[in-house]
């Protein structure tokens, strides 16, 4: 796997989500990118069927990898 510096934003997000679900704010902080860029990437990943969303008990949208990506390393 490439180093964190050379990874694409998509790769960084997927790597982070392999550890568990996250909100846009969490992901943006973890991958060192703006919430706007992370949100745009997440919308594309959802359209491609790579992630899915749900609401947590606080009403926040959380993102999770699909089963296929979660178990592919």
Rosetta blueprint (number, residue, H / E / L):
1 X L
2 X L
3 X L
4 X H
5 X H
6 X H
7 X L
8 X L
9 X H
10 X H
11 X H
12 X H
13 X H
14 X H
15 X H
16 X H
17 X H
18 X L
19 X L
20 X L
21 X L
22 X E
23 X L
24 X H
25 X H
26 X H
27 X H
28 X H
29 X H
30 X H
31 X H
32 X L
33 X L
34 X L
35 X H
36 X H
37 X H
38 X H
39 X H
40 X H
41 X H
42 X H
43 X H
44 X H
45 X H
46 X H
47 X H
48 X L
49 X L
50 X L
51 X E
52 X E
53 X E
54 X E
55 X E
56 X L
57 X L
58 X L
59 X L
60 X L
61 X E
62 X E
63 X E
64 X E
65 X E
66 X L
67 X H
68 X H
69 X H
70 X H
71 X L
72 X L
73 X L
